[in-house]
Amino acid sequence: MSDQCQSEGKSSWPELLGAQGTDAKATIESENSSVKAVIVLEGSIVTQEIRCDRVRVWVDTYGIVTRVPIIQ
């Protein structure tokens, strides 16, 4: 998580590595109502700005989470 983001809720979800992306998205949004989880396919080009209300859920072509989701 960025030092700029001070969240009272959970900020990383290492237990979701290897999970289905859609399940990970639902879990993240239920555990921290301040963020919106966005599913992103590995290899996609994304912006680099820091957003304290966003968690990117990186998935492979099978929809499996490939990186630990964190607020960024």
N, C-alpha and C positions, 0 to 999 in steps of 0.2 A: 504494500500500500504506500502511496506517496505520503511524504511528511506533511504535505499540504492538507490532506484529508483526515479530519478528526471525526470519526464516526463512533457512536455509542454502541452500535450493533457489531455483528461479526464482519470481518474485513477480508478473510481468506477462507477457502474451502478445500484444503488438501485431500480430504476424504472423498471428493467428487472426481478425482483423477481416475479415468477409466469407466466412469458412469455414462449413461445415455445423456446427451446434451439437453434434451427436453426435460428430463427429470432433474438435472442439475440446475437448470434455469428456475424451475418451480421451487426447488429447495432453497436456493439463494434468495429469491424474492420473499419466501416465507420466513426466513431467518433474519433478514434485514430489510425492513419495509422502506428504508431510505434509498435503496438502489434499484435499478432496472438491469436485469441480466439480458445480454444480447448474444445470441449464438452466432459465431463467426467460423467459417470454414478455413482450415489451415491453408496458408498460401494467399489468403485474401489480403489486399492492401487496405490498411486502416489509417485513420488520422492518429497523430501522436500526442494530441492535447490531453491533459490530465482532467478527468471528470470524476468528482467524488460521488456521483450518483450512478456510476456505470460499472458493471462487471462484465468483461468479455468472457464468454464461454467458448473456447477454441475447440473445435471438433474436427475429426477426420471425415472421410467420405462415408463412413458407416454411422456417423453421428455420435461417436465416442469422444469424450473429453480427453484432450491430449496435453493440456497444460493446467496447472493449478489455478483455478479462478480466483482473482484478487480484485479489489477496488483499484481502478486506475483510470 
